[in-house]
Amino acid sequence: MAKPLINGFEYSFADIQVKIGAAEIYGITELNYDIEQAKENIYGAGENPVSRGRGTKQFTASMTLLGSEIEILRRLGGGDLTNLAAFDLQVSYTPPDVTKLTTHILQNCEFTQSPAGGATGDTSLPQTINFVWAGFTQI
């Protein structure tokens, strides 16, 4: 168990900066990304595994953007986010103590949907957009 206030901070959503290519995205309210790999125990003689097999990796992600950000991107894709060329997504965790800067780069991202919508009483029109990616770098 961690001792309290060892380093004095924990990353928060307020600490991230997100860029698509070179353009910073300000209207992002949520970001999730995951690498998942199938792994299976291989059995031989006896009841315990003798090795482990690995399958392919799946790279999935989603982000929630405000409607104004989505419309900017939609224009770049000719009205459809799925038409956008593959892009790199850069996520920088920049806490007040800049010596602990961490950046994740999700490579070859492409949107898999182009959502729109809203409801009576909405004061903003955020949408969650799923996307795939293939490659990860941490700097």
Secondary structure, 3 states (H helix, E strand, C coil): CCCCCCCCCCCCHHHEEEEECCEEECCEEEEEEEEEEEEEEEECCCCCEEEEEEEEEEEEEEEEECHHHHHHHHHHCCCCHHHCCCEEEEEEECCCCHHHCEEEEEEEEEECCCCCCCCCCCCCCCEEEEEECCCEEEC
